[in-house]
């Protein structure tokens, strides 16, 4: 029994000492890291470490806002091309006119509202109280 306890204690000590071993970093190169050609239209000189910046940072040029493909709160429809419309609060199906998706439900406007759990139907008629608020405001009923 004494041998087993001694072996276990020595194993723990060896494992802990190996885990606490310090590794020093290798030699560092003083050469700058090369950049990819054409990656920056206006390359700025790289300041040396410890030197304060003397030139003010200019904001990037304005870019064209893109249409968000998804919402942070609602998952897109499975297997369908869509984009998120924040104003309506739903995913708009790209290839199906006046058809929308939110929370496992499809909504369709065709001179009145209907809903389904599949884009192929069966569609159930409803009024504006049965659709997300953004849709009822946009299309009315």
N, C-alpha and C positions, 0 to 999 in steps of 0.2 A: 504494500500500500504506500509506503514511504517513497519508493522509487517512482510510482505513478504521479504522486503529488509533486515531487521534485521535478520530474520531466514536464509536467503541465506548467509549473511556475517558470521554468527556464524557457519554455516555448512562448509564454506570454511576454517575458522580458525581451527576448530576441525580436518578436513581432513588433513590440512597441518601439524598440530602439531603431528598427529598420524604418518604421513609419515616421520617426522624428528626424531622420537623416536630412541634412540640408544640402541642397544642390546649388552650386554657384552658377550664375549664367555664364555662357561662353563669351568669347571676345566679341565686342561690338565693332562694327564697321563704321567709319566716319563718312563713308560715301553716302550721298543722298539716295533715297529710293527713287528709281526712275518712274516717270509718269507715262501713261499711254499717249501717244501722239494724237492730238485732236480732241482730248478729253475735256479740255477747258478752253473756251473761246478767248478768254482774257486771263492768261496766267498771271498770278501775283507772285512777287518774289517771296520766298519763304524766309520769315524772320528767324534769326538765331535764337536758340533757347535763352530765356532770361531778358530779352530785349522787348520793351513795350511796343505796341503797334502805334505807328504814327499816322497811318492813313485811315480815314474812316471807312467802315464797311458800307458798301452801297447795296441796296436791296436788289435782288435778282429782277430781271425784267419780267413784266407781267406776262403770264402764259394764258392760253385759252383754257377756260375751265372745262373739264371733261364731265360727261354724264356718269354719275356713280352707278356701278353695275349692281351693287348690293347695299343693303341696309345694315346698320349695326345691330338692329333689334329684330328684324324679320328675315328669315331665310328665303332665298329665291325659290321659284317653283322647280320641282324636280324635272330634269330633262328638257326644259324649254328655254329658249333664248329670251331674255328679258332685261330690263334695266329698272333701277329704283327711281321713283318719282317722289321726292320729299314733299312736294306741295300736295299731292294726292294721298301720300302715306301708303302706297302700294307698289308692288312690282307691276310694270306694264309689259305685257307680252309683246315681243317685237313683231312677230309675223301674224298675229291674230288681232284684227281691229276691235277696239273697245272691249278688250278682255284684260282683266287684272287679277292679281293674286296676292293674298296675304293670309298667313297663319292657316295653311292647309285648305284654303277655300278660294275658289275662282269666282270672280264676279264678271257679269257681262251686261253691257248696256245695249239694248235694242228697242228704243222707244219705251223703255221700262227696264227695271232691274230683274236679274235672275242670278242664281248662284248654284254652284256644283262643287263636288269634291274632286272632280276630274275635268280636264279641259274638254273632254268629249261628252260630258253630261252624265246622267240626265240632269237637266236644268230645272230648278224650282223657282217660280216667280216669287218676288218679294218687293217691298217698297223701299224708300230711301232709308228707313230706320234699320234695314237689314244689311246695309253696306257700310264700309268704313266712312267716317265723316268727310274726309277729303273728296271721296267720290260723289257723295250726295250733294256737296256744295258745288262741285264742278258741273255735274250733269243735271242736277235737280230731278224732280219727279212729280 
